[in-house]
Amino acid sequence: MPRPAPVANPCLLNALVVTFFIDASGKVVHIGVGAQSLASLRHWISVITSGPPVG
């Protein structure tokens, strides 16, 4: 159930789910807009964690 949003509601703004996938160096490697499937989450976590070591 949506929670009240006293600032957003009068401005007619709706919530938008955005997931940022950030690697160990702090670089955003992907931005997922909307709900992410389990397959998408697993894929991007795999991409992030299988890269070359940082440093």
N, CA, C and O atoms as a Tripos MOL2 file, in Angstrom:
@<TRIPOS>MOLECULE
protein
  220   219    55     0     0
PROTEIN
NO_CHARGES

@<TRIPOS>ATOM
      1 N           0.8490   -1.1780    0.0000 N.3       1 MET1
      2 CA          0.0000    0.0000    0.0000 C.3       1 MET1
      3 C           0.8930    1.2390    0.0000 C.2       1 MET1
      4 O           1.7980    1.3380    0.8290 O.2       1 MET1
      5 N           0.6640    2.1770   -0.9010 N.am      2 PRO2
      6 CA          1.4760    3.3980   -0.9520 C.3       2 PRO2
      7 C           1.3380    4.2190    0.3210 C.2       2 PRO2
      8 O           0.2630    4.2970    0.9160 O.2       2 PRO2
      9 N           2.4350    4.8240    0.7230 N.am      3 ARG3
     10 CA          2.4110    5.7060    1.8900 C.3       3 ARG3
     11 C           2.1080    7.1290    1.4340 C.2       3 ARG3
     12 O           2.3670    7.4790    0.2830 O.2       3 ARG3
     13 N           1.5620    7.9500    2.3270 N.am      4 PRO4
     14 CA          1.3080    9.3450    1.9530 C.3       4 PRO4
     15 C           2.6090   10.0510    1.5690 C.2       4 PRO4
     16 O           3.6600    9.8020    2.1590 O.2       4 PRO4
     17 N           2.5230   10.9140    0.5950 N.am      5 ALA5
     18 CA          3.6810   11.6880    0.1490 C.3       5 ALA5
     19 C           3.2480   13.1500    0.0910 C.2       5 ALA5
     20 O           2.8090   13.6280   -0.9550 O.2       5 ALA5
     21 N           3.3710   13.8680    1.2260 N.am      6 PRO6
     22 CA          2.8130   15.2200    1.3000 C.3       6 PRO6
     23 C           3.4070   16.2120    0.3040 C.2       6 PRO6
     24 O           2.7360   17.1760   -0.0650 O.2       6 PRO6
     25 N           4.6350   16.0080   -0.1370 N.am      7 VAL7
     26 CA          5.2220   16.9170   -1.1220 C.3       7 VAL7
     27 C           4.9310   16.4380   -2.5310 C.2       7 VAL7
     28 O           4.5650   17.2370   -3.3930 O.2       7 VAL7
     29 N           5.0880   15.1520   -2.7760 N.am      8 ALA8
     30 CA          4.9330   14.6130   -4.1230 C.3       8 ALA8
     31 C           3.4800   14.6500   -4.6100 C.2       8 ALA8
     32 O           3.2320   14.9800   -5.7700 O.2       8 ALA8
     33 N           2.5370   14.3240   -3.7570 N.am      9 ASN9
     34 CA          1.1420   14.2430   -4.1960 C.3       9 ASN9
     35 C           0.6020   15.5560   -4.7540 C.2       9 ASN9
     36 O          -0.0110   15.5360   -5.8210 O.2       9 ASN9
     37 N           0.7980   16.7040   -4.0870 N.am     10 PRO10
     38 CA          0.2930   17.9580   -4.6660 C.3      10 PRO10
     39 C           0.9560   18.3180   -6.0000 C.2      10 PRO10
     40 O           0.3750   19.0230   -6.8240 O.2      10 PRO10
     41 N           2.1810   17.8220   -6.1980 N.am     11 CYS11
     42 CA          2.8990   18.1080   -7.4470 C.3      11 CYS11
     43 C           2.5960   17.0690   -8.5200 C.2      11 CYS11
     44 O           3.1680   17.1150   -9.6090 O.2      11 CYS11
     45 N           1.7060   16.1390   -8.2180 N.am     12 LEU12
     46 CA          1.2960   15.0670   -9.1270 C.3      12 LEU12
     47 C           2.4640   14.1660   -9.5310 C.2      12 LEU12
     48 O           2.5330   13.7020  -10.6690 O.2      12 LEU12
     49 N           3.3720   13.9250   -8.5990 N.am     13 LEU13
     50 CA          4.4990   13.0290   -8.8660 C.3      13 LEU13
     51 C           4.1650   11.6380   -8.3560 C.2      13 LEU13
     52 O           3.5890   11.4820   -7.2790 O.2      13 LEU13
     53 N           4.5250   10.6420   -9.1270 N.am     14 ASN14
     54 CA          4.3510    9.2590   -8.7110 C.3      14 ASN14
     55 C           5.7080    8.6700   -8.3960 C.2      14 ASN14
     56 O           6.7300    9.1400   -8.8940 O.2      14 ASN14
     57 N           5.7160    7.6540   -7.5790 N.am     15 ALA15
     58 CA          6.9660    6.9830   -7.2360 C.3      15 ALA15
     59 C           7.5010    6.2200   -8.4440 C.2      15 ALA15
     60 O           6.7420    5.6000   -9.1890 O.2      15 ALA15
     61 N           8.8060    6.2740   -8.6230 N.am     16 LEU16
     62 CA          9.4620    5.5300   -9.6850 C.3      16 LEU16
     63 C          10.6080    4.7530   -9.0460 C.2      16 LEU16
     64 O          11.5350    5.3360   -8.4830 O.2      16 LEU16
     65 N          10.5300    3.4630   -9.1420 N.am     17 VAL17
     66 CA         11.5650    2.6130   -8.5630 C.3      17 VAL17
     67 C          12.7640    2.6050   -9.5040 C.2      17 VAL17
     68 O          12.6270    2.2960  -10.6870 O.2      17 VAL17
     69 N          13.9360    2.9440   -8.9800 N.am     18 VAL18
     70 CA         15.1700    2.9310   -9.7600 C.3      18 VAL18
     71 C          16.2270    2.1860   -8.9440 C.2      18 VAL18
     72 O          16.4350    2.4860   -7.7690 O.2      18 VAL18
     73 N          16.8850    1.2270   -9.5650 N.am     19 THR19
     74 CA         17.9410    0.4570   -8.9140 C.3      19 THR19
     75 C          19.2590    0.7750   -9.5930 C.2      19 THR19
     76 O          19.3850    0.6550  -10.8120 O.2      19 THR19
     77 N          20.2460    1.1830   -8.7970 N.am     20 PHE20
     78 CA         21.5710    1.4920   -9.3200 C.3      20 PHE20
     79 C          22.4940    0.3400   -8.9870 C.2      20 PHE20
     80 O          22.5650   -0.0920   -7.8360 O.2      20 PHE20
     81 N          23.2040   -0.1630   -9.9910 N.am     21 PHE21
     82 CA         24.1850   -1.2250   -9.7930 C.3      21 PHE21
     83 C          25.5600   -0.5720   -9.8550 C.2      21 PHE21
     84 O          25.9660   -0.0610  -10.8990 O.2      21 PHE21
     85 N          26.2690   -0.5920   -8.7390 N.am     22 ILE22
     86 CA         27.5310    0.1250   -8.5960 C.3      22 ILE22
     87 C          28.6460   -0.8640   -8.3150 C.2      22 ILE22
     88 O          28.5340   -1.7080   -7.4260 O.2      22 ILE22
     89 N          29.7410   -0.7520   -9.0930 N.am     23 ASP23
     90 CA         30.8570   -1.6860   -8.8910 C.3      23 ASP23
     91 C          31.7340   -1.2220   -7.7240 C.2      23 ASP23
     92 O          31.4810   -0.1820   -7.1160 O.2      23 ASP23
     93 N          32.7680   -2.0120   -7.4260 N.am     24 ALA24
     94 CA         33.6220   -1.7510   -6.2720 C.3      24 ALA24
     95 C          34.3760   -0.4260   -6.3710 C.2      24 ALA24
     96 O          34.7770    0.1380   -5.3530 O.2      24 ALA24
     97 N          34.5690    0.0670   -7.5850 N.am     25 SER25
     98 CA         35.2760    1.3370   -7.7460 C.3      25 SER25
     99 C          34.3310    2.5400   -7.6420 C.2      25 SER25
    100 O          34.7690    3.6880   -7.7100 O.2      25 SER25
    101 N          33.0350    2.2670   -7.4780 N.am     26 GLY26
    102 CA         32.0570    3.3350   -7.3530 C.3      26 GLY26
    103 C          31.4160    3.7540   -8.6590 C.2      26 GLY26
    104 O          30.6490    4.7170   -8.6890 O.2      26 GLY26
    105 N          31.7170    3.0470   -9.7410 N.am     27 LYS27
    106 CA         31.1500    3.3620  -11.0540 C.3      27 LYS27
    107 C          29.7660    2.7280  -11.1910 C.2      27 LYS27
    108 O          29.5710    1.5570  -10.8640 O.2      27 LYS27
    109 N          28.8140    3.5190  -11.6780 N.am     28 VAL28
    110 CA         27.4780    2.9820  -11.9570 C.3      28 VAL28
    111 C          27.5780    2.1950  -13.2590 C.2      28 VAL28
    112 O          27.8820    2.7560  -14.3120 O.2      28 VAL28
    113 N          27.3190    0.8920  -13.1800 N.am     29 VAL29
    114 CA         27.4390    0.0510  -14.3690 C.3      29 VAL29
    115 C          26.0940   -0.2230  -15.0380 C.2      29 VAL29
    116 O          26.0430   -0.6630  -16.1860 O.2      29 VAL29
    117 N          25.0180    0.0390  -14.3200 N.am     30 HIS30
    118 CA         23.6840   -0.1590  -14.9030 C.3      30 HIS30
    119 C          22.6670    0.5580  -14.0330 C.2      30 HIS30
    120 O          22.8210    0.6450  -12.8150 O.2      30 HIS30
    121 N          21.6270    1.0680  -14.6750 N.am     31 ILE31
    122 CA         20.4990    1.6680  -13.9700 C.3      31 ILE31
    123 C          19.2510    0.9170  -14.4080 C.2      31 ILE31
    124 O          18.8930    0.9180  -15.5860 O.2      31 ILE31
    125 N          18.6030    0.2870  -13.4640 N.am     32 GLY32
    126 CA         17.3730   -0.4440  -13.7480 C.3      32 GLY32
    127 C          16.1760    0.4000  -13.3490 C.2      32 GLY32
    128 O          16.0200    0.7460  -12.1780 O.2      32 GLY32
    129 N          15.3280    0.7360  -14.3190 N.am     33 VAL33
    130 CA         14.1380    1.5400  -14.0520 C.3      33 VAL33
    131 C          12.9420    0.6100  -13.9170 C.2      33 VAL33
    132 O          12.7190   -0.2630  -14.7560 O.2      33 VAL33
    133 N          12.1860    0.8080  -12.8640 N.am     34 GLY34
    134 CA         11.0360   -0.0480  -12.5990 C.3      34 GLY34
    135 C          11.4550   -1.2540  -11.7740 C.2      34 GLY34
    136 O          12.6230   -1.4120  -11.4200 O.2      34 GLY34
    137 N          10.4930   -2.0860  -11.4820 N.am     35 ALA35
    138 CA         10.7640   -3.2890  -10.6910 C.3      35 ALA35
    139 C          11.7250   -4.1950  -11.4560 C.2      35 ALA35
    140 O          11.5640   -4.4020  -12.6590 O.2      35 ALA35
    141 N          12.7140   -4.7280  -10.7650 N.am     36 GLN36
    142 CA         13.6940   -5.6110  -11.3850 C.3      36 GLN36
    143 C          13.3440   -7.0620  -11.0710 C.2      36 GLN36
    144 O          12.9970   -7.3990   -9.9400 O.2      36 GLN36
    145 N          13.4400   -7.9030  -12.0770 N.am     37 SER37
    146 CA         13.1680   -9.3190  -11.8690 C.3      37 SER37
    147 C          14.3410   -9.9470  -11.1210 C.2      37 SER37
    148 O          15.4330   -9.3810  -11.0780 O.2      37 SER37
    149 N          14.1140  -11.0840  -10.5530 N.am     38 LEU38
    150 CA         15.1830  -11.8040   -9.8700 C.3      38 LEU38
    151 C          16.2990  -12.1280  -10.8580 C.2      38 LEU38
    152 O          17.4760  -12.0550  -10.5040 O.2      38 LEU38
    153 N          15.9480  -12.4820  -12.0840 N.am     39 ALA39
    154 CA         16.9620  -12.7820  -13.1060 C.3      39 ALA39
    155 C          17.8230  -11.5570  -13.4020 C.2      39 ALA39
    156 O          19.0400  -11.6750  -13.5470 O.2      39 ALA39
    157 N          17.2020  -10.3860  -13.4910 N.am     40 SER40
    158 CA         17.9490   -9.1550  -13.7400 C.3      40 SER40
    159 C          18.8840   -8.8480  -12.5750 C.2      40 SER40
    160 O          20.0500   -8.5120  -12.7830 O.2      40 SER40
    161 N          18.3780   -8.9620  -11.3580 N.am     41 LEU41
    162 CA         19.2150   -8.7210  -10.1820 C.3      41 LEU41
    163 C          20.4060   -9.6680  -10.1590 C.2      41 LEU41
    164 O          21.5350   -9.2410   -9.9160 O.2      41 LEU41
    165 N          20.1650  -10.9390  -10.4080 N.am     42 ARG42
    166 CA         21.2570  -11.9260  -10.4140 C.3      42 ARG42
    167 C          22.2710  -11.6200  -11.5130 C.2      42 ARG42
    168 O          23.4780  -11.7350  -11.2960 O.2      42 ARG42
    169 N          21.7880  -11.2340  -12.6810 N.am     43 HIS43
    170 CA         22.6790  -10.9260  -13.7960 C.3      43 HIS43
    171 C          23.6180   -9.7850  -13.4430 C.2      43 HIS43
    172 O          24.8340   -9.9170  -13.5810 O.2      43 HIS43
    173 N          23.0630   -8.6600  -12.9870 N.am     44 TRP44
    174 CA         23.8940   -7.4920  -12.7250 C.3      44 TRP44
    175 C          24.7950   -7.6830  -11.5120 C.2      44 TRP44
    176 O          25.8980   -7.1390  -11.4760 O.2      44 TRP44
    177 N          24.3510   -8.4360  -10.5300 N.am     45 ILE45
    178 CA         25.2430   -8.7580   -9.4060 C.3      45 ILE45
    179 C          26.4060   -9.6030   -9.9030 C.2      45 ILE45
    180 O          27.5420   -9.4160   -9.4660 O.2      45 ILE45
    181 N          26.1320  -10.5280  -10.8090 N.am     46 SER46
    182 CA         27.1820  -11.3510  -11.3850 C.3      46 SER46
    183 C          28.1690  -10.4950  -12.1740 C.2      46 SER46
    184 O          29.3800  -10.6790  -12.0620 O.2      46 SER46
    185 N          27.6560   -9.5630  -12.9690 N.am     47 VAL47
    186 CA         28.5240   -8.6790  -13.7420 C.3      47 VAL47
    187 C          29.4320   -7.8760  -12.8210 C.2      47 VAL47
    188 O          30.6310   -7.7500  -13.0680 O.2      47 VAL47
    189 N          28.8510   -7.3390  -11.7670 N.am     48 ILE48
    190 CA         29.6160   -6.5030  -10.8330 C.3      48 ILE48
    191 C          30.6680   -7.3180  -10.0880 C.2      48 ILE48
    192 O          31.8010   -6.8620   -9.9290 O.2      48 ILE48
    193 N          30.3170   -8.4970   -9.6370 N.am     49 THR49
    194 CA         31.2310   -9.2730   -8.7900 C.3      49 THR49
    195 C          32.2320  -10.1020   -9.5780 C.2      49 THR49
    196 O          33.1790  -10.6230   -8.9900 O.2      49 THR49
    197 N          32.0580  -10.2430  -10.8790 N.am     50 SER50
    198 CA         33.0010  -11.0710  -11.6510 C.3      50 SER50
    199 C          34.0360  -10.2410  -12.3930 C.2      50 SER50
    200 O          34.8660  -10.7910  -13.1180 O.2      50 SER50
    201 N          34.0000   -8.9280  -12.2220 N.am     51 GLY51
    202 CA         34.9510   -8.0550  -12.8940 C.3      51 GLY51
    203 C          36.3490   -8.1700  -12.3040 C.2      51 GLY51
    204 O          36.5520   -8.8670  -11.3100 O.2      51 GLY51
    205 N          37.3110   -7.4870  -12.9130 N.am     52 PRO52
    206 CA         38.6760   -7.5260  -12.4020 C.3      52 PRO52
    207 C          38.7710   -6.8370  -11.0420 C.2      52 PRO52
    208 O          37.9910   -5.9290  -10.7550 O.2      52 PRO52
    209 N          39.7090   -7.2540  -10.2120 N.am     53 PRO53
    210 CA         39.8580   -6.6310   -8.9010 C.3      53 PRO53
    211 C          40.1750   -5.1430   -9.0210 C.2      53 PRO53
    212 O          40.8590   -4.7240   -9.9550 O.2      53 PRO53
    213 N          39.6910   -4.3660   -8.1000 N.am     54 VAL54
    214 CA         39.9380   -2.9290   -8.0900 C.3      54 VAL54
    215 C          41.2040   -2.6520   -7.2890 C.2      54 VAL54
    216 O          41.4210   -3.2420   -6.2310 O.2      54 VAL54
    217 N          42.0350   -1.7520   -7.8020 N.am     55 GLY55
    218 CA         43.2140   -1.3320   -7.0460 C.3      55 GLY55
    219 C          44.4430   -1.9220   -7.4670 C.2      55 GLY55
    220 O          45.4940   -1.6330   -6.8940 O.2      55 GLY55
@<TRIPOS>BOND
     1     1     2 1
     2     2     3 1
     3     3     4 2
     4     3     5 am
     5     5     6 1
     6     6     7 1
     7     7     8 2
     8     7     9 am
     9     9    10 1
    10    10    11 1
    11    11    12 2
    12    11    13 am
    13    13    14 1
    14    14    15 1
    15    15    16 2
    16    15    17 am
    17    17    18 1
    18    18    19 1
    19    19    20 2
    20    19    21 am
    21    21    22 1
    22    22    23 1
    23    23    24 2
    24    23    25 am
    25    25    26 1
    26    26    27 1
    27    27    28 2
    28    27    29 am
    29    29    30 1
    30    30    31 1
    31    31    32 2
    32    31    33 am
    33    33    34 1
    34    34    35 1
    35    35    36 2
    36    35    37 am
    37    37    38 1
    38    38    39 1
    39    39    40 2
    40    39    41 am
    41    41    42 1
    42    42    43 1
    43    43    44 2
    44    43    45 am
    45    45    46 1
    46    46    47 1
    47    47    48 2
    48    47    49 am
    49    49    50 1
    50    50    51 1
    51    51    52 2
    52    51    53 am
    53    53    54 1
    54    54    55 1
    55    55    56 2
    56    55    57 am
    57    57    58 1
    58    58    59 1
    59    59    60 2
    60    59    61 am
    61    61    62 1
    62    62    63 1
    63    63    64 2
    64    63    65 am
    65    65    66 1
    66    66    67 1
    67    67    68 2
    68    67    69 am
    69    69    70 1
    70    70    71 1
    71    71    72 2
    72    71    73 am
    73    73    74 1
    74    74    75 1
    75    75    76 2
    76    75    77 am
    77    77    78 1
    78    78    79 1
    79    79    80 2
    80    79    81 am
    81    81    82 1
    82    82    83 1
    83    83    84 2
    84    83    85 am
    85    85    86 1
    86    86    87 1
    87    87    88 2
    88    87    89 am
    89    89    90 1
    90    90    91 1
    91    91    92 2
    92    91    93 am
    93    93    94 1
    94    94    95 1
    95    95    96 2
    96    95    97 am
    97    97    98 1
    98    98    99 1
    99    99   100 2
   100    99   101 am
   101   101   102 1
   102   102   103 1
   103   103   104 2
   104   103   105 am
   105   105   106 1
   106   106   107 1
   107   107   108 2
   108   107   109 am
   109   109   110 1
   110   110   111 1
   111   111   112 2
   112   111   113 am
   113   113   114 1
   114   114   115 1
   115   115   116 2
   116   115   117 am
   117   117   118 1
   118   118   119 1
   119   119   120 2
   120   119   121 am
   121   121   122 1
   122   122   123 1
   123   123   124 2
   124   123   125 am
   125   125   126 1
   126   126   127 1
   127   127   128 2
   128   127   129 am
   129   129   130 1
   130   130   131 1
   131   131   132 2
   132   131   133 am
   133   133   134 1
   134   134   135 1
   135   135   136 2
   136   135   137 am
   137   137   138 1
   138   138   139 1
   139   139   140 2
   140   139   141 am
   141   141   142 1
   142   142   143 1
   143   143   144 2
   144   143   145 am
   145   145   146 1
   146   146   147 1
   147   147   148 2
   148   147   149 am
   149   149   150 1
   150   150   151 1
   151   151   152 2
   152   151   153 am
   153   153   154 1
   154   154   155 1
   155   155   156 2
   156   155   157 am
   157   157   158 1
   158   158   159 1
   159   159   160 2
   160   159   161 am
   161   161   162 1
   162   162   163 1
   163   163   164 2
   164   163   165 am
   165   165   166 1
   166   166   167 1
   167   167   168 2
   168   167   169 am
   169   169   170 1
   170   170   171 1
   171   171   172 2
   172   171   173 am
   173   173   174 1
   174   174   175 1
   175   175   176 2
   176   175   177 am
   177   177   178 1
   178   178   179 1
   179   179   180 2
   180   179   181 am
   181   181   182 1
   182   182   183 1
   183   183   184 2
   184   183   185 am
   185   185   186 1
   186   186   187 1
   187   187   188 2
   188   187   189 am
   189   189   190 1
   190   190   191 1
   191   191   192 2
   192   191   193 am
   193   193   194 1
   194   194   195 1
   195   195   196 2
   196   195   197 am
   197   197   198 1
   198   198   199 1
   199   199   200 2
   200   199   201 am
   201   201   202 1
   202   202   203 1
   203   203   204 2
   204   203   205 am
   205   205   206 1
   206   206   207 1
   207   207   208 2
   208   207   209 am
   209   209   210 1
   210   210   211 1
   211   211   212 2
   212   211   213 am
   213   213   214 1
   214   214   215 1
   215   215   216 2
   216   215   217 am
   217   217   218 1
   218   218   219 1
   219   219   220 2
@<TRIPOS>SUBSTRUCTURE
     1 MET1         2 RESIDUE 1 A MET
     2 PRO2         6 RESIDUE 1 A PRO
     3 ARG3        10 RESIDUE 1 A ARG
     4 PRO4        14 RESIDUE 1 A PRO
     5 ALA5        18 RESIDUE 1 A ALA
     6 PRO6        22 RESIDUE 1 A PRO
     7 VAL7        26 RESIDUE 1 A VAL
     8 ALA8        30 RESIDUE 1 A ALA
     9 ASN9        34 RESIDUE 1 A ASN
    10 PRO10       38 RESIDUE 1 A PRO
    11 CYS11       42 RESIDUE 1 A CYS
    12 LEU12       46 RESIDUE 1 A LEU
    13 LEU13       50 RESIDUE 1 A LEU
    14 ASN14       54 RESIDUE 1 A ASN
    15 ALA15       58 RESIDUE 1 A ALA
    16 LEU16       62 RESIDUE 1 A LEU
    17 VAL17       66 RESIDUE 1 A VAL
    18 VAL18       70 RESIDUE 1 A VAL
    19 THR19       74 RESIDUE 1 A THR
    20 PHE20       78 RESIDUE 1 A PHE
    21 PHE21       82 RESIDUE 1 A PHE
    22 ILE22       86 RESIDUE 1 A ILE
    23 ASP23       90 RESIDUE 1 A ASP
    24 ALA24       94 RESIDUE 1 A ALA
    25 SER25       98 RESIDUE 1 A SER
    26 GLY26      102 RESIDUE 1 A GLY
    27 LYS27      106 RESIDUE 1 A LYS
    28 VAL28      110 RESIDUE 1 A VAL
    29 VAL29      114 RESIDUE 1 A VAL
    30 HIS30      118 RESIDUE 1 A HIS
    31 ILE31      122 RESIDUE 1 A ILE
    32 GLY32      126 RESIDUE 1 A GLY
    33 VAL33      130 RESIDUE 1 A VAL
    34 GLY34      134 RESIDUE 1 A GLY
    35 ALA35      138 RESIDUE 1 A ALA
    36 GLN36      142 RESIDUE 1 A GLN
    37 SER37      146 RESIDUE 1 A SER
    38 LEU38      150 RESIDUE 1 A LEU
    39 ALA39      154 RESIDUE 1 A ALA
    40 SER40      158 RESIDUE 1 A SER
    41 LEU41      162 RESIDUE 1 A LEU
    42 ARG42      166 RESIDUE 1 A ARG
    43 HIS43      170 RESIDUE 1 A HIS
    44 TRP44      174 RESIDUE 1 A TRP
    45 ILE45      178 RESIDUE 1 A ILE
    46 SER46      182 RESIDUE 1 A SER
    47 VAL47      186 RESIDUE 1 A VAL
    48 ILE48      190 RESIDUE 1 A ILE
    49 THR49      194 RESIDUE 1 A THR
    50 SER50      198 RESIDUE 1 A SER
    51 GLY51      202 RESIDUE 1 A GLY
    52 PRO52      206 RESIDUE 1 A PRO
    53 PRO53      210 RESIDUE 1 A PRO
    54 VAL54      214 RESIDUE 1 A VAL
    55 GLY55      218 RESIDUE 1 A GLY
